[in-house]
Amino acid sequence: MEQGKNIKRIGILTSGGDAPGMNAVIRAVVRTASNYGIACLGIRRGYSGLINGDIVELGSRSVDGISRKGGTMLYTARCMEMLTEEGRQKAAENCHYMGLDGLVVCGGDGSFRGAQALSRLGVPCVGIPGTIDNDIVCSDYTIGFDTACNTAIDAIDKLRDTMQSHERCSVVEVMGRRAGHLALDVGIAVGATAILLPERDMEFDQMIERMRAGRIRGRNHHLIIVAEGVGHAQDVADRIEAATGIDARVTVLGHIQRGGSPTVRDRVMATRMGYYAVKILMEGASNRVVVLKDNEITDFDIEEGLTMQKDLNECLFQVSKAVSI
Ligand code: F6P
């Protein structure tokens, strides 16, 4: 067993919306730490647990078999107190009191802001992107995205069977309040007639035109994917029905997309990122976020990482339109 340089004890927490693969991150962090003789504390319920001292000791055996499970064994929360100076001070004090030499935070950009604040208060923090939205600007991938896409595709394939039989239009709302990455990948994978995204203006008339043209070519069923951030799927369905007379039905996939056993991609990515996070903490890193860039795991300064630009893949959007006739 190698020894961790100057690091004796670290903490791990999951924060924000859960994502399949978070358990695999916890396992990788605990096992890597253990491999280097570093003790690991699990902080439950995100930053709330840090502020309220909701802590559990984690050893290699306490994370047996969790990689295949969705959710997070440490629970998660969106902690409003962490947005206040007082809450941050309390969280930092507790880290010092527990003797934490480092903290791994798995979550989205809000969670990384907390990690940034703690780093400034002398707690070396490393973030790992865990969200089904794939919207962490500096990373090509966020843990949970692949599983969420597959869950959505599975449900939509089933929906298509019944919509086809009834010759209806299916309007499916997928998650993504501020980002359409999930909607775009899912829409392409299920062969949607149109994909409505928060990052793009809704081309309603063009969509109706495409549906009409499709009908003339013999298409008896339509599938429209709407990202949550676009607005109410029911409004879209009502407008479609009014414009075309086609029976339009809405399905909101909702939180089902956040659950389930993680795919191989999410398990492997989670394990690679968890391992990497502990290694850089051992090297003295602080205020960093672990990312996937050009298929390599690397890391960025949190501030720099979060201010980078990540637009939707325009090329992919054009592909989706070209093949939806
Ligand atoms: O951050 C992931 C996400 O699933 C978003 O797509 C969605 O808008 C949000 O979480 C909803 O989270 P909750 O219902 O837990 O507040």
Boltz pocket constraint, residues with backbone or C-beta under 6 A from the ligand:
constraints:
  - pocket:
      binder: B
      contacts: [[A, 17], [A, 18], [A, 108], [A, 131], [A, 132], [A, 133], [A, 175], [A, 176], [A, 177], [A, 178], [A, 228], [A, 258]]
      max_distance: 6.0
